[in-house]
Amino acid sequence: MSASERAIELLTAAAEAAHDKKAENVLAFDVSEQLAITDAFLVASASNDRQVRAIVDAIEEKLRVDFDAKPVRREGAREGRWVLLDYLEIVIHVQHDEERAFYSLERLWRDCPVIPLPSPVAGPSAVVPGSGLPGSGLSGSASAE
């Protein structure tokens, strides 16, 4: 079983909202084969706490307005270092660059298929230091443009 059509729609809208707020390294995984509790993960990062919060706010607004979707769980928003939004079908992780590099969710979920995102969202900024994921557009370079 792969991610549902609704999960892909939510994920794409969330990725576009994140991109509009200058999120970096936006990447999506189909985790439906590995987890029974959700279909997909979206991971994005930002260089400071304020930007992390702005990205989260934009994602929540977009999904609420366009899909009448509200997260059933929201964690980490106060600190702004790693915010998790759980929409049941999808789970969104918006991380500060330092947390992104340290926890490297890309490596943890590397066996899961990458879900293609629209080209402006998944453009050349989809580079995570040290990840080197094959087929995901990630080069393992230490710089994120």
CORMOGI-V210519 format. One record per residue. N is the residue number from 1. SS is DSSP state (H for helix, E for strand, - for the rest). PHI is phi in whole degrees, 0 to 359 (* if undefined). BURIAL is I if it has 24 or more other C-alpha atoms within 12 Angstrom, else O. Layout:
((N;SS;PHI;BURIAL) (N;SS;PHI;BURIAL))
//
This chain:
((1;-;*;O) (2;-;246;O) (3;-;305;I) (4;-;291;O) (5;H;300;O) (6;H;296;O) (7;H;300;I) (8;H;294;I) (9;H;298;I) (10;H;298;I) (11;H;298;I) (12;H;295;I) (13;H;297;I) (14;H;295;I) (15;H;296;I) (16;H;294;I) (17;H;296;I) (18;H;297;I) (19;H;299;I) (20;H;299;I) (21;-;260;I) (22;-;70;I) (23;-;298;I) (24;E;248;I) (25;E;54;I) (26;E;283;I) (27;E;217;I) (28;E;234;I) (29;E;234;I) (30;E;270;I) (31;-;254;I) (32;-;298;I) (33;-;283;O) (34;-;263;O) (35;-;235;O) (36;-;273;O) (37;-;268;O) (38;-;203;I) (39;-;265;I) (40;E;209;I) (41;E;246;I) (42;E;241;I) (43;E;236;I) (44;E;216;I) (45;E;219;I) (46;E;213;I) (47;-;275;I) (48;-;211;I) (49;H;299;I) (50;H;297;I) (51;H;291;I) (52;H;304;I) (53;H;296;I) (54;H;296;I) (55;H;296;I) (56;H;299;I) (57;H;300;I) (58;H;295;I) (59;H;297;I) (60;H;299;I) (61;H;295;O) (62;H;300;I) (63;H;288;I) (64;H;290;O) (65;H;289;O) (66;H;277;O) (67;H;232;O) (68;-;53;O) (69;-;252;I) (70;-;234;I) (71;-;293;I) (72;-;279;O) (73;E;211;O) (74;E;221;I) (75;E;231;O) (76;-;85;O) (77;-;294;I) (78;-;297;O) (79;-;283;O) (80;-;73;I) (81;-;259;I) (82;E;208;I) (83;E;253;I) (84;E;246;I) (85;E;243;I) (86;E;252;I) (87;-;253;I) (88;-;68;I) (89;-;292;I) (90;E;225;I) (91;E;236;I) (92;E;249;I) (93;E;243;I) (94;E;246;I) (95;E;240;I) (96;E;294;I) (97;H;310;I) (98;H;295;O) (99;H;293;I) (100;H;299;I) (101;H;292;I) (102;H;290;O) (103;H;276;O) (104;-;43;I) (105;H;302;I) (106;H;301;I) (107;H;289;O) (108;H;300;O) (109;-;253;I) (110;-;298;I) (111;-;278;O) (112;-;271;I) (113;E;296;I) (114;E;280;I) (115;-;268;I) (116;-;296;I) (117;-;250;I) (118;-;306;O) (119;-;306;O) (120;-;295;O) (121;-;283;I) (122;-;263;I) (123;-;300;I) (124;-;295;O) (125;-;283;I) (126;-;280;I) (127;-;233;I) (128;-;244;I) (129;-;308;I) (130;-;76;O) (131;-;282;I) (132;-;53;O) (133;-;290;I) (134;-;291;O) (135;-;76;O) (136;-;250;I) (137;-;83;I) (138;-;263;I) (139;-;259;O) (140;-;83;I) (141;-;294;O) (142;-;277;O) (143;-;244;O) (144;-;242;I) (145;-;283;O))
//
